[in-house]
Amino acid sequence: MYKTIYLLILVSISSFALEINQLPILFGEKRIELTKKYIKIHYNLDVKDIKITPKIIVIHHTAIDDFKDSLSRFTPEILPSDRPDIQKAGAVNVSTHFMIERDGTINQLMPLDYMGRHVIGLNYNSIGIENVGGQNSADNLTDAQLRSNIELVKILKREFKTIEYVIGHYEYKCFEKHELWLELDDNYRTKKDDPSVRFMNELRKGIDGFKGASCTK
């Protein structure tokens, strides 16, 4: 399924003249088992694998302006020790399906039907798109990144008819009472401002047929 998901995306992209680089992060048995443990603890689901049916696209920024430094945060299978805000919630490292560089280059980091750890409460239903930038909470994502996000979101919608929502990471708490929300720990929340209200407003101007969050937090 790993290769199939990549192939489907590449076939679709060819008609848009949009290229996606395949840059897989380490996603071995250790990361898979830790992801299963996370699913059990936070969602109370006993799963045989970490396959998902995506229904939401979550847009992020990395809070780091350099691509290599951003990528290095997602590469290890184990969460680094400098993330006390989320460390108690599980040992599996954060992960994302795509990372978009500041020049608009799109990199796919993991299979699209694998669950990544990128958003509280909605991991089991979502595809994550990280954009390099936003260091010190700066609203500095580029026009090239905006164009790539717009085209990538359109392609993902074509590949996954189940996707209904596109949200910014800062909007995730709006889903706390939604049927797609699965987080069991009421104390497990983090404050997010990515990728910026401005960027999401511009992104939504370029896409149609998606629902957004019903509030802002």
Backbone as JSON, one array per atom type, in Angstrom:
{
  "sequence": "MYKTIYLLILVSISSFALEINQLPILFGEKRIELTKKYIKIHYNLDVKDIKITPKIIVIHHTAIDDFKDSLSRFTPEILPSDRPDIQKAGAVNVSTHFMIERDGTINQLMPLDYMGRHVIGLNYNSIGIENVGGQNSADNLTDAQLRSNIELVKILKREFKTIEYVIGHYEYKCFEKHELWLELDDNYRTKKDDPSVRFMNELRKGIDGFKGASCTK",
  "N": [[0.83, -1.21, 0.0], [2.04, 1.17, 0.61], [3.67, 1.88, -1.65], [1.63, 2.05, -3.53], [0.06, 4.22, -2.74], [1.87, 6.33, -3.12], [2.16, 6.13, -5.92], [-0.41, 6.69, -6.92], [-0.69, 9.41, -6.26], [1.38, 10.56, -7.76], [0.57, 10.01, -10.38], [-1.75, 11.55, -10.57], [-0.66, 14.09, -10.19], [0.78, 14.53, -12.48], [-0.87, 15.62, -14.43], [-1.17, 18.17, -13.56], [1.27, 19.27, -13.78], [2.85, 19.33, -11.57], [5.33, 18.58, -9.28], [6.23, 16.05, -6.96], [8.52, 15.3, -4.55], [9.85, 12.25, -3.33], [10.62, 11.59, -0.15], [11.15, 9.71, 2.12], [10.72, 9.48, 5.63], [12.1, 7.72, 8.47], [10.17, 4.98, 9.14], [9.71, 2.52, 10.64], [9.22, -0.72, 12.23], [9.37, -0.08, 14.95], [8.4, 2.58, 15.12], [5.84, 2.18, 14.13], [4.74, 0.42, 16.05], [4.81, 2.06, 18.32], [3.07, 4.0, 17.45], [0.68, 2.55, 17.32], [0.38, 2.13, 20.06], [-0.01, 4.75, 20.93], [-2.46, 5.24, 19.67], [-4.11, 3.48, 21.08], [-3.93, 4.45, 23.74], [-4.79, 7.14, 23.53], [-7.05, 7.16, 21.9], [-8.45, 4.92, 22.47], [-8.6, 2.65, 20.82], [-8.16, -0.57, 19.56], [-5.97, -1.6, 17.31], [-4.87, -3.34, 14.37], [-3.16, -2.39, 12.5], [-1.79, 0.75, 11.32], [-3.31, 2.1, 9.53], [-5.28, 4.63, 7.96], [-8.35, 6.37, 7.12], [-8.46, 9.17, 5.45], [-10.05, 12.22, 6.33], [-9.76, 14.82, 6.86], [-7.64, 17.58, 6.09], [-4.84, 18.94, 7.51], [-3.19, 21.95, 7.91], [0.06, 23.11, 8.54], [2.8, 25.02, 10.01], [6.36, 24.7, 10.35], [7.69, 26.08, 12.3], [10.31, 26.56, 12.08], [12.73, 28.02, 10.05], [14.46, 26.85, 8.25], [14.89, 24.26, 5.89], [16.3, 21.73, 6.13], [16.77, 21.64, 8.88], [14.15, 21.63, 9.76], [13.23, 19.19, 8.69], [14.79, 17.42, 10.12], [13.61, 17.31, 12.59], [11.5, 15.59, 12.33], [12.5, 13.18, 11.53], [13.64, 11.15, 13.4], [12.46, 8.14, 15.04], [11.7, 8.14, 17.67], [10.38, 10.48, 19.97], [12.09, 13.52, 20.47], [13.86, 14.66, 23.43], [13.42, 17.3, 24.02], [10.8, 18.15, 23.89], [8.79, 18.83, 25.99], [6.15, 19.61, 26.14], [4.57, 17.76, 24.85], [5.6, 15.33, 25.46], [4.81, 13.63, 27.58], [2.58, 12.51, 26.54], [3.18, 10.46, 24.82], [5.68, 8.34, 23.3], [6.24, 8.15, 20.6], [7.59, 9.81, 17.79], [6.82, 13.03, 16.31], [5.19, 13.3, 13.14], [4.61, 13.82, 9.63], [2.74, 13.99, 6.61], [3.42, 15.45, 4.36], [5.96, 17.86, 3.48], [6.54, 21.16, 2.73], [8.79, 23.12, 1.08], [10.35, 26.42, 1.25], [10.58, 27.45, -1.28], [8.48, 26.31, -2.52], [8.74, 23.64, -3.2], [7.57, 20.35, -2.96], [7.58, 17.73, -0.67], [7.01, 14.35, -0.05], [6.71, 12.56, 2.89], [5.84, 10.26, 4.14], [3.65, 7.35, 3.92], [0.36, 7.93, 2.68], [-1.77, 6.66, 3.79], [-1.04, 6.01, 6.31], [-1.13, 6.7, 9.81], [-0.07, 9.76, 11.03], [1.63, 11.63, 13.62], [0.6, 14.61, 14.28], [-1.37, 16.37, 15.03], [-3.41, 17.08, 17.76], [-6.05, 14.97, 18.73], [-7.1, 14.54, 16.16], [-5.5, 13.0, 14.56], [-6.06, 10.42, 13.62], [-7.74, 10.73, 11.52], [-6.65, 12.31, 9.56], [-4.58, 14.05, 7.1], [-1.41, 15.47, 7.21], [0.1, 18.56, 6.37], [3.05, 20.12, 6.37], [4.62, 23.28, 6.39], [7.65, 24.82, 5.71], [8.83, 27.18, 7.87], [7.72, 30.08, 9.78], [9.17, 30.65, 12.05], [9.65, 31.72, 15.39], [6.98, 32.38, 15.53], [6.46, 33.93, 13.3], [4.63, 35.3, 10.58], [5.39, 34.22, 7.87], [5.23, 32.52, 5.66], [5.59, 31.66, 2.19], [4.6, 32.95, -1.09], [5.05, 31.02, -3.01], [4.87, 28.68, -1.51], [2.17, 28.87, -0.8], [0.91, 28.52, -3.32], [1.69, 25.89, -3.9], [0.48, 24.51, -1.76], [-2.23, 24.94, -2.36], [-2.55, 23.54, -4.84], [-1.77, 20.97, -4.07], [-3.68, 20.32, -2.1], [-5.98, 20.24, -3.7], [-5.38, 18.03, -5.31], [-5.21, 15.97, -3.42], [-7.86, 15.87, -2.63], [-9.02, 14.87, -4.93], [-7.94, 12.31, -4.95], [-8.8, 11.2, -2.56], [-11.91, 10.81, -1.83], [-13.15, 10.91, 0.55], [-12.24, 13.05, 2.02], [-13.25, 15.95, 3.63], [-12.72, 18.28, 5.04], [-10.6, 21.15, 5.39], [-8.25, 22.53, 7.43], [-6.52, 24.94, 9.48], [-3.79, 24.37, 11.7], [-4.1, 25.83, 14.03], [-6.8, 25.79, 14.41], [-7.64, 23.41, 15.47], [-8.86, 22.8, 17.95], [-11.48, 23.47, 17.62], [-12.81, 21.24, 16.87], [-13.4, 19.7, 19.05], [-15.85, 18.71, 20.01], [-16.77, 17.37, 17.87], [-17.7, 14.63, 15.71], [-15.47, 13.42, 14.62], [-13.44, 13.83, 16.39], [-11.2, 12.33, 18.65], [-9.62, 12.33, 20.95], [-9.0, 11.35, 24.27], [-7.95, 12.38, 26.59], [-8.59, 15.05, 28.47], [-6.87, 16.97, 29.35], [-4.8, 17.13, 27.61], [-3.71, 19.3, 25.57], [-2.39, 21.74, 23.34], [-1.24, 25.05, 22.67], [-1.64, 26.56, 19.57], [-0.58, 28.41, 16.69], [-0.22, 28.14, 14.06], [-0.92, 27.71, 10.51], [-1.06, 30.47, 10.31], [-3.63, 32.9, 10.3], [-3.89, 34.57, 8.11], [-2.58, 33.09, 6.05], [-4.24, 30.83, 5.84], [-6.64, 32.02, 5.06], [-5.95, 32.97, 2.51], [-5.34, 30.53, 1.3], [-7.84, 29.26, 1.3], [-9.2, 30.78, -0.53], [-8.32, 29.74, -2.87], [-9.3, 27.18, -3.16], [-12.09, 24.94, -3.51], [-15.12, 23.42, -2.29], [-14.62, 22.38, 0.23], [-15.08, 21.92, 3.75], [-14.64, 24.08, 6.58], [-13.3, 24.96, 9.83], [-15.61, 25.53, 12.5], [-15.21, 27.51, 14.28], [-12.77, 29.73, 15.8], [-9.7, 29.28, 17.46]],
  "CA": [[0.0, 0.0, 0.0], [2.97, 2.29, 0.65], [4.0, 2.28, -3.01], [0.4, 2.39, -4.25], [-0.33, 5.58, -2.39], [2.77, 7.22, -3.83], [1.89, 6.07, -7.34], [-1.65, 7.4, -7.19], [-0.45, 10.84, -6.19], [2.22, 10.96, -8.87], [-0.24, 9.98, -11.6], [-2.62, 12.73, -10.54], [0.12, 15.31, -10.27], [1.31, 14.73, -13.82], [-1.77, 16.47, -15.2], [-1.04, 19.52, -13.03], [2.67, 19.64, -13.93], [3.34, 19.58, -10.22], [6.2, 17.46, -8.9], [6.38, 15.74, -5.55], [9.69, 14.49, -4.23], [9.67, 11.2, -2.34], [11.68, 11.73, 0.84], [10.57, 9.0, 3.27], [11.34, 9.44, 6.94], [12.14, 6.37, 9.01], [8.87, 4.54, 9.67], [9.87, 1.09, 10.8], [8.36, -1.42, 13.18], [9.35, 0.64, 16.22], [7.47, 3.72, 15.02], [4.5, 1.64, 13.95], [4.26, -0.09, 17.34], [4.57, 3.22, 19.18], [1.85, 4.65, 16.95], [-0.44, 1.73, 17.81], [0.24, 2.41, 21.49], [-0.61, 6.08, 21.0], [-3.88, 5.09, 19.29], [-4.8, 2.81, 22.18], [-3.99, 5.32, 24.9], [-5.5, 8.41, 23.3], [-8.31, 6.97, 21.18], [-9.06, 3.68, 22.95], [-8.83, 1.76, 19.68], [-7.23, -1.67, 19.38], [-5.81, -1.7, 15.86], [-3.86, -4.28, 13.86], [-2.22, -1.6, 11.73], [-1.98, 2.19, 11.55], [-3.96, 2.64, 8.34], [-6.35, 5.59, 8.2], [-9.16, 6.9, 6.03], [-8.36, 10.62, 5.7], [-11.24, 13.05, 6.19], [-9.34, 16.2, 7.14], [-6.28, 18.01, 5.81], [-4.41, 19.93, 8.5], [-2.08, 22.75, 7.41], [0.95, 23.52, 9.62], [4.16, 25.47, 9.72], [7.31, 23.95, 11.17], [8.27, 26.99, 13.3], [11.75, 26.6, 11.78], [12.79, 28.58, 8.7], [15.39, 26.08, 7.42], [14.29, 22.98, 5.51], [17.01, 20.6, 6.72], [16.51, 21.64, 10.32], [12.75, 21.21, 9.92], [13.12, 17.76, 8.4], [15.48, 16.66, 11.16], [12.72, 17.16, 13.74], [10.54, 14.52, 12.05], [13.18, 11.96, 11.1], [13.77, 10.06, 14.39], [11.23, 7.44, 15.4], [11.38, 8.47, 19.06], [10.25, 11.91, 20.22], [13.24, 14.09, 21.18], [13.63, 15.0, 24.84], [13.16, 18.73, 24.18], [9.38, 18.44, 23.63], [8.05, 18.53, 27.22], [4.73, 19.93, 25.98], [3.83, 16.6, 24.36], [6.35, 14.12, 25.76], [4.06, 12.74, 28.45], [1.47, 11.93, 25.79], [3.61, 9.32, 24.04], [7.09, 8.34, 22.89], [6.39, 8.2, 19.15], [7.92, 11.15, 17.33], [5.89, 13.69, 15.41], [5.37, 12.95, 11.73], [3.71, 14.53, 8.73], [2.71, 13.34, 5.3], [4.11, 16.31, 3.39], [6.66, 19.06, 3.91], [6.7, 22.06, 1.59], [9.9, 24.04, 1.28], [10.01, 27.82, 1.06], [10.47, 27.72, -2.72], [7.3, 25.6, -3.02], [9.03, 22.23, -3.43], [6.76, 19.47, -2.13], [8.19, 16.45, -0.33], [6.17, 13.4, 0.68], [7.57, 11.94, 3.89], [5.3, 9.0, 4.65], [2.47, 6.9, 3.18], [-0.82, 8.74, 2.97], [-2.75, 5.88, 4.56], [-0.5, 5.79, 7.65], [-1.4, 7.78, 10.73], [1.04, 10.54, 11.56], [1.36, 12.39, 14.85], [0.8, 16.02, 13.93], [-2.45, 17.22, 15.54], [-4.13, 16.43, 18.85], [-7.46, 14.63, 18.55], [-7.54, 14.33, 14.78], [-4.5, 12.25, 13.79], [-6.6, 9.19, 13.03], [-8.6, 11.08, 10.39], [-6.12, 13.46, 8.83], [-3.31, 14.17, 6.41], [-0.73, 16.68, 7.63], [0.98, 19.27, 5.44], [3.92, 21.07, 7.06], [5.29, 24.29, 5.58], [8.86, 25.29, 6.36], [8.74, 28.6, 8.21], [6.99, 30.43, 10.98], [10.04, 30.72, 13.22], [9.24, 32.76, 16.34], [5.58, 32.69, 15.21], [6.37, 34.89, 12.21], [3.73, 34.98, 9.47], [6.33, 34.41, 6.77], [5.15, 31.54, 4.58], [5.78, 32.35, 0.92], [3.61, 32.79, -2.15], [5.32, 29.72, -3.65], [4.26, 27.67, -0.63], [0.72, 28.98, -0.93], [0.51, 27.89, -4.58], [1.87, 24.45, -3.77], [-0.58, 24.03, -0.88], [-3.51, 24.95, -3.09], [-2.58, 22.45, -5.81], [-1.69, 19.7, -3.36], [-4.99, 20.08, -1.49], [-6.9, 19.84, -4.78], [-5.03, 16.67, -5.72], [-5.6, 15.05, -2.35], [-9.32, 15.74, -2.69], [-9.32, 13.97, -6.05], [-7.52, 10.95, -4.6], [-9.54, 10.74, -1.39], [-13.25, 11.41, -1.82], [-13.58, 10.99, 1.94], [-11.78, 14.29, 2.64], [-14.25, 17.01, 3.64], [-12.29, 19.47, 5.76], [-9.24, 21.69, 5.36], [-8.15, 23.44, 8.57], [-5.22, 25.31, 10.01], [-3.51, 23.72, 12.98], [-4.63, 26.67, 15.11], [-8.24, 25.59, 14.5], [-7.95, 22.02, 15.82], [-9.75, 22.7, 19.12], [-12.86, 23.65, 17.18], [-13.39, 19.92, 16.61], [-13.45, 18.94, 20.29], [-17.15, 18.04, 20.16], [-17.09, 16.81, 16.55], [-17.67, 13.16, 15.66], [-14.13, 12.97, 14.22], [-12.52, 14.04, 17.51], [-11.01, 11.07, 19.36], [-8.75, 12.45, 22.12], [-9.65, 11.01, 25.53], [-7.34, 13.12, 27.69], [-9.04, 16.44, 28.43], [-5.76, 17.85, 29.72], [-3.79, 17.1, 26.56], [-3.94, 20.35, 24.58], [-1.3, 22.7, 23.19], [-1.64, 26.27, 21.96], [-1.06, 26.61, 18.23], [-0.91, 29.59, 15.88], [0.18, 27.86, 12.67], [0.17, 28.39, 9.8], [-1.48, 31.87, 10.4], [-4.97, 33.17, 9.76], [-3.69, 35.13, 6.76], [-2.26, 32.03, 5.09], [-5.43, 30.0, 5.63], [-7.61, 32.8, 4.28], [-5.48, 32.95, 1.13], [-5.48, 29.16, 0.82], [-9.26, 28.96, 1.06], [-9.62, 31.47, -1.76], [-7.88, 28.96, -4.02], [-9.89, 25.84, -3.18], [-13.54, 24.88, -3.38], [-15.69, 22.13, -1.94], [-14.17, 21.89, 1.53], [-15.58, 22.55, 4.96], [-13.62, 24.58, 7.48], [-13.63, 24.9, 11.24], [-16.77, 26.35, 12.83], [-14.8, 28.53, 15.25], [-11.33, 29.97, 15.79], [-9.13, 29.2, 18.79]],
  "C": [[0.86, 1.25, 0.0], [3.25, 2.79, -0.76], [2.76, 2.69, -3.8], [-0.02, 3.82, -3.99], [0.57, 6.59, -3.09], [2.42, 7.29, -5.31], [0.63, 6.84, -7.71], [-1.43, 8.91, -7.21], [0.36, 11.32, -7.38], [1.45, 10.98, -10.18], [-1.12, 11.21, -11.67], [-1.83, 14.0, -10.78], [0.6, 15.58, -11.69], [0.44, 15.65, -14.65], [-1.72, 17.92, -14.74], [0.36, 20.06, -13.21], [3.27, 20.03, -12.59], [4.12, 18.36, -9.76], [6.24, 17.3, -7.39], [7.61, 14.85, -5.37], [9.34, 13.45, -3.18], [10.88, 11.22, -1.39], [11.24, 11.06, 2.14], [11.39, 9.16, 4.54], [11.31, 8.0, 7.45], [10.8, 6.03, 9.65], [8.87, 3.03, 9.74], [8.93, 0.5, 11.84], [8.27, -0.69, 14.53], [8.34, 1.78, 16.18], [6.03, 3.24, 14.87], [3.93, 1.14, 15.27], [3.98, 1.04, 18.32], [3.33, 3.99, 18.75], [0.61, 3.88, 17.39], [-0.7, 1.99, 19.29], [-0.41, 3.76, 21.71], [-2.11, 6.0, 20.7], [-4.68, 4.45, 20.42], [-5.0, 3.75, 23.36], [-4.91, 6.52, 24.68], [-6.86, 8.25, 22.64], [-9.08, 5.73, 21.62], [-9.48, 2.76, 21.8], [-7.75, 0.69, 19.65], [-7.11, -1.94, 17.88], [-4.71, -2.68, 15.5], [-2.8, -3.56, 13.04], [-2.5, -0.13, 12.0], [-2.58, 2.86, 10.31], [-5.1, 3.57, 8.72], [-7.16, 5.82, 6.93], [-9.21, 8.41, 6.22], [-9.67, 11.35, 5.4], [-10.94, 14.53, 6.38], [-7.92, 16.4, 6.62], [-5.94, 19.11, 6.81], [-3.14, 20.62, 7.99], [-1.27, 23.28, 8.6], [2.07, 24.4, 9.09], [5.1, 24.8, 10.72], [7.86, 24.75, 12.34], [9.8, 27.02, 13.21], [11.87, 27.05, 10.33], [13.71, 27.82, 7.74], [14.81, 24.69, 7.14], [14.98, 21.79, 6.19], [16.77, 20.51, 8.22], [15.07, 21.2, 10.61], [12.61, 19.72, 9.75], [13.72, 16.93, 9.53], [14.6, 16.45, 12.4], [11.75, 16.0, 13.57], [11.2, 13.18, 11.77], [13.26, 10.86, 12.15], [12.42, 9.41, 14.68], [10.75, 7.78, 16.81], [11.35, 9.99, 19.24], [11.48, 12.43, 20.96], [12.87, 14.57, 22.58], [13.3, 16.47, 25.05], [11.73, 19.12, 23.82], [8.55, 18.13, 24.87], [6.56, 18.78, 27.1], [3.92, 18.72, 25.54], [4.48, 15.28, 24.76], [5.57, 13.13, 26.61], [2.95, 12.01, 27.71], [1.88, 10.74, 24.93], [5.01, 9.47, 23.51], [7.28, 8.43, 21.38], [6.64, 9.64, 18.71], [6.81, 11.72, 16.44], [6.2, 13.28, 13.98], [4.33, 13.68, 10.91], [3.8, 13.9, 7.35], [3.47, 14.13, 4.24], [4.86, 17.42, 4.1], [6.95, 19.9, 2.68], [7.77, 23.09, 1.92], [9.5, 25.47, 0.92], [9.93, 28.22, -0.41], [9.3, 26.98, -3.34], [7.52, 24.13, -3.32], [8.25, 21.36, -2.44], [7.49, 18.15, -1.92], [7.17, 15.59, 0.41], [7.06, 12.59, 1.6], [7.09, 10.58, 4.36], [4.07, 8.61, 3.83], [1.22, 7.66, 3.62], [-1.89, 7.98, 3.73], [-2.18, 5.43, 5.9], [-0.88, 6.97, 8.54], [-0.11, 8.45, 11.16], [0.64, 11.18, 12.88], [1.64, 13.86, 14.57], [-0.28, 16.94, 14.48], [-3.2, 16.46, 16.63], [-5.58, 16.17, 18.46], [-7.89, 14.21, 17.18], [-6.55, 13.53, 13.94], [-5.1, 11.09, 13.02], [-7.47, 9.46, 11.81], [-7.94, 12.03, 9.39], [-4.8, 13.22, 8.12], [-2.69, 15.5, 6.81], [0.17, 17.24, 6.54], [1.75, 20.31, 6.23], [4.57, 22.01, 6.04], [6.5, 24.82, 6.35], [8.76, 26.79, 6.6], [8.0, 28.82, 9.5], [7.84, 30.5, 12.23], [9.68, 31.92, 14.08], [7.84, 33.28, 16.05], [5.42, 33.74, 14.11], [5.41, 34.4, 11.13], [4.52, 35.17, 8.18], [6.3, 33.32, 5.71], [5.02, 32.25, 3.24], [4.62, 32.13, -0.05], [3.79, 31.45, -2.86], [4.74, 28.59, -2.81], [2.75, 27.7, -0.73], [0.24, 28.29, -2.19], [0.62, 26.38, -4.49], [0.81, 23.84, -2.86], [-1.91, 23.93, -1.61], [-3.59, 23.76, -4.04], [-2.55, 21.09, -5.12], [-3.02, 19.35, -2.71], [-5.99, 19.61, -2.54], [-6.64, 18.39, -5.21], [-5.45, 15.65, -4.67], [-7.11, 14.84, -2.34], [-9.72, 14.8, -3.81], [-9.0, 12.52, -5.7], [-8.35, 10.36, -3.47], [-10.88, 11.46, -1.33], [-13.78, 11.59, -0.41], [-13.19, 12.31, 2.6], [-12.84, 15.38, 2.49], [-13.71, 18.33, 4.16], [-10.85, 19.85, 5.43], [-9.16, 22.73, 6.47], [-6.71, 23.82, 8.83], [-5.03, 24.64, 11.35], [-4.1, 24.51, 14.15], [-6.12, 26.47, 15.33], [-8.63, 24.22, 15.08], [-8.91, 21.88, 16.99], [-11.22, 22.9, 18.76], [-13.57, 22.32, 16.97], [-13.58, 19.1, 17.88], [-14.76, 18.18, 20.49], [-17.64, 17.41, 18.84], [-16.98, 15.29, 16.58], [-16.29, 12.62, 15.27], [-13.1, 13.12, 15.34], [-12.43, 12.77, 18.35], [-10.21, 11.2, 20.65], [-9.52, 12.25, 23.42], [-9.16, 11.84, 26.7], [-7.72, 14.6, 27.58], [-7.94, 17.44, 28.76], [-4.67, 17.92, 28.65], [-4.17, 18.07, 25.44], [-2.67, 21.2, 24.51], [-1.82, 23.91, 22.41], [-0.9, 26.36, 20.64], [-1.49, 27.88, 17.5], [-0.6, 29.36, 14.39], [-1.01, 27.41, 11.82], [-0.03, 29.91, 9.7], [-2.86, 32.0, 9.74], [-4.86, 33.7, 8.32], [-3.46, 34.04, 5.73], [-3.48, 31.17, 4.81], [-6.49, 30.74, 4.84], [-7.24, 32.8, 2.8], [-5.64, 31.56, 0.52], [-6.93, 28.86, 0.45], [-9.81, 29.68, -0.16], [-9.3, 30.63, -3.0], [-8.47, 27.57, -4.12], [-11.4, 25.94, -3.0], [-13.94, 23.49, -2.88], [-15.23, 21.55, -0.63], [-14.88, 22.63, 2.65], [-14.39, 23.04, 5.78], [-14.03, 24.38, 8.91], [-14.79, 25.87, 11.52], [-16.46, 27.41, 13.87], [-13.32, 28.79, 15.05], [-10.83, 29.96, 17.22], [-7.63, 29.33, 18.72]]
}
